[in-house]
Structures are given as structure tokens and as C-alpha cells.
Amino acid sequence: MKRIASFQIDHDLLQPGMYLSRVDGGVVTYDLRFVRPNTPPFLTNGSLHTIEHLFATYVRNSDCAENVVYFGPMGCRTGFYFLTQGLSHERAIALTKGALRFIAAYTGDIPGTTAKECGNYREHDLEQARKDAQGMAEALEDWGENQLSYPGTGEGD
């Protein structure tokens, strides 16, 4: 079998940040790497789940809602994939930063946390999600389009 593109990235070089993972037609996939790969502690399931709910709620209620395709966690618990269409990289970065600031400051009820709305509605951790989002917001504070290339690819190194 052909090895997929995401397995060809040197994970030993990745640091927390936002990377352009791939472009498929008009769909752009961003790698939001919250945790350095293979370097515990990883995102907890509760934090991962809460970030997923809050980030998705924020971006789907933004002025870019029609440009959001998907937001979801990586199985390795080091980050998320954010898929967009019709957004500039600059706008996707700004939207991501806004979502992270929103999560870091969030104090209300977590959206979508009833049995009817979610398949694992009890496993959330808002306190840890806020900390993880704050850390990622700090990592992306000065992040720009010129930093979207994966390290070691020869682009933007």
C-alpha cells in the first residue's frame, strides 16, 4: 500500500504550531499541533473532546461558517485537523487564533453535552481544555502564513 502523506512528515521535528497538511481540490487541511509528538503528556481525552466541541461551535458560528468543512482530533492526541475551503491561509490562521482565545476564556456550559447530542457526553474537561487552548494560543501568537510549512520539508525552514 502507498504510505499516506501525513505519515511522511518527520514527527521528530514537529513543534506546537499550525501547519498546512494538504490541499485536495478546494479543501485545505491544517494540522494544529498542540503537543510535540512522542513527548508526553499528550492531550487528555476530556480536554480533546471539549476543545473539539468548543472550537467547532466557535468556527461554525463565525463569519467564516460556510468555509468550515471539519474540525476533529488526531488519534495520537497531539492535535487536531482543521479543514476549510475558500479561506485564505491568513484568514484561517486568524480564525484559529480566535477560536483558541475563545476556548481559553470559556466559562459556560459546553455545547452539545447531552446524551441526545453526543456519543460520549460525560467525557469532558473544560479546565484542562482551557489550559491546552491557552498554551496553543501562545504558540500561535505571532504565527503567520510563512510558518505553515512542516519543518524539514525545505519550505520555510
N, C-alpha and C positions, 0 to 999 in steps of 0.2 A: 504494500500500500504506500501511496505517496504520503510523506510526512507533511502535516499541515503547517501553515506559515507561523502560527503562534508558538509552535514547538521548535522553531528555528531561531528564535530570539535567545541570545545568551543571557539567561536569567541571573547569572552570577554578576552581571554588570548593572542590573536594574536597581534604581533607587526610587523612593517615592516620587511620583510625578504623573504627568499626563502625556501619553504617547499616542501617536497615530498608528493604529494597529493594521488597518487595511481599508481599502476602498473597493466596494463591489457595486458597479453601476453607479447609482447616485447615493448609495448608503455608505456613510463614513463610520467606522468603528474606532472609538477611542479606548485606550487601555488606561484606566485610572488606578494606578498602583499605589495603594495606601501603605503597604508594608514591603520591605525589602524581601524578595523571595528567599526561601530556605533559611530565614533568620527569625526564629520565634522571638516574641509572641506574635501569633497571627491574629487576624480579626476573629473575635468570638462569633459563634452563630447568632447570638442575640443581637449583637451590635450590627453584624452584617445584614440581618433581617430588617432591623429598624432603619438603617441607612437606606436600604432598598425602598422601603415604604415612603420615607420622607423625601428622598431625592426624586423618586418617580412622581410623587404628588406635587412637589415644587415645580419641576420642569413641565409637567403636563398642565399646570395652571399658569405658566408663564406666557409671555407674548410669542414664544417660540414653540408652543404646544404642538402645532401642526408639523413641526420639523423633527419632533422626537419620535424615534422608531422603537427604542427599547433601552432599558437600564436594568442590569442584573449582575449578580455576584459571580466571581470566579470560584470554581470548585476548590482551588488551593487556598482560599480565604486570604489572599493578599490584595484583593481589589475588586474592581467592577469593570464591566464593559458598558459603554455608553454609545448607542447608535443613533445617528442623526441623518437627515437628508435636507439639502437646501440651506444649510447654515455655513457661514464662513468659519474657518478654524478660530479666528479671533472671537467670534460670537459664541462658539461652543465652549471656549475656554472661559469667557465671561459668565456664561450660564452655569457652568460647573462651579466656578468660584462662588456665585450667588447661592447655589444650592447648598454648598458646604457651609457657608456662613449661616444660612437658614437653619440647617441641622444643628450646628454648634450652639445656636442660641435657642433652640426649640424647647418649649416647656409644656405644651398642651398634650392632649390625648394623641396617641399615634394613630394616624388614619388607617382604616382597613384592618382593625384588630378584633373583629368578632368572628365567631365560628362560621357565620354565613359569608364573610368576606375573605377569609384567609385559611389556607390549609394547615397552618401551624401557628395560629393566632396567639398562643401563650408564650412563644419563644421570642421575646423582645427585650432589649436592654437599652433604654434611652440614655441613661447616664454614660455608658461606655460609648454609645454611638456619638454622643455629643463630643466626647474626648477625641475619638478617632476622626471625626469630621474636622475638629479644630486643628489637629495635627496635620491633616491633609490640606486644609485651607492655608496654613502657614507654609507648607511645602510649595504650594502653588501661588503664593502671594505675588511674586514677580515673574511668574511663568508666562512665556509668550510663545507665539507661533514658531519662532526659531528653535524652540526646545522640544518640539513634538517628535523628533526622530529618536528611535531607540538608540541607546549607547552601543558603540561597537559596529554600527552599520556604515560608518564612514560619512553619514549625512549629519552635519551639525555637531560632530564630535569636537 
